[in-house]
Amino acid sequence: MIALDGDGDGDGDGNAWCGMAVTSDWRSDGFVFNEMTGVRAAYRGRGVSIALKTVGVGFAHLCGVDTMRTFHHPANASAIAMNRRLGYVDARWD
């Protein structure tokens, strides 16, 4: 998924990208996986990342699964907080 900002490059044509996310299909194992989400520095703090991840939730629904997985760097407090807000919980590793 790509998030575009119509005003980002000054010409208003919607060609300036401000963020992207990749969600992979693991429905054969009962889940989809949010591989990564990234937002260009100038667009951070504007809700772009959570919007992209929310589209990923819609993808999970289309795949017919009720589980999404992701990972984050343990020092990335903003990513952890966003993931918690979306309902992600820590995995149990046995």
C-alpha positions in Angstrom: 0.0 0.0 0.0 1.2 3.5 -0.8 -0.1 6.7 0.9 -0.1 9.7 -1.4 -0.2 13.4 -0.5 -1.6 15.5 -3.3 0.1 18.6 -1.9 3.5 17.0 -1.1 5.3 17.9 -4.3 3.6 21.2 -4.8 1.7 20.4 -7.9 -1.4 18.8 -6.3 -1.5 15.8 -8.6 -1.3 13.2 -5.9 2.0 11.7 -7.0 4.1 12.5 -3.9 4.3 9.4 -1.7 4.4 9.9 2.1 4.2 6.4 3.4 4.0 2.7 2.6 3.0 -0.6 4.2 3.4 -4.2 3.2 1.0 -6.9 4.5 1.5 -10.5 3.4 -1.0 -13.3 3.0 -0.5 -16.2 5.4 -4.1 -17.3 5.4 -3.1 -20.9 4.9 -1.6 -20.6 8.5 -4.6 -18.5 9.7 -3.2 -15.0 9.7 -1.8 -12.1 7.7 1.5 -10.4 8.6 2.2 -6.7 8.6 5.7 -6.9 7.3 6.6 -3.2 7.6 5.1 0.3 7.7 7.1 3.4 7.0 6.3 7.1 6.8 8.6 9.8 5.4 9.9 12.0 8.1 8.0 15.1 7.0 4.7 13.2 7.3 5.2 11.6 10.7 2.8 12.4 13.5 -0.1 13.0 11.1 -1.8 9.6 11.3 -0.4 8.2 8.1 1.0 5.0 9.7 -2.2 4.1 11.6 -4.2 4.7 8.4 -2.0 2.3 6.5 -2.2 -0.3 9.2 -5.9 0.1 9.3 -6.1 -0.7 5.6 -4.1 -3.8 6.5 -6.8 -4.8 8.9 -9.3 -4.6 6.0 -7.0 -6.9 4.1 -7.1 -9.4 6.9 -10.9 -9.3 6.7 -10.8 -9.8 3.0 -8.6 -12.9 3.5 -11.1 -14.3 6.0 -8.7 -14.4 9.0 -9.1 -12.8 12.4 -5.4 -12.7 13.3 -2.7 -10.2 12.2 0.9 -10.4 13.2 3.7 -7.9 13.2 6.9 -7.1 15.0 8.6 -3.9 16.0 12.0 -2.9 17.4 11.7 -3.0 21.3 13.0 0.6 21.5 10.4 2.0 19.1 7.9 3.4 21.6 5.7 5.1 19.0 5.3 1.9 17.0 4.6 -0.2 20.1 2.0 2.3 21.2 0.3 2.3 17.8 0.3 -1.5 17.7 -1.3 -1.6 21.1 -3.9 0.9 20.0 -4.8 -1.4 17.1 -5.1 -4.4 19.5 -1.8 -6.2 18.9 -0.6 -8.2 21.9 2.8 -9.7 22.6 3.2 -13.2 21.2 3.8 -16.1 23.5 7.0 -17.9 22.5 7.3 -21.4 23.9 
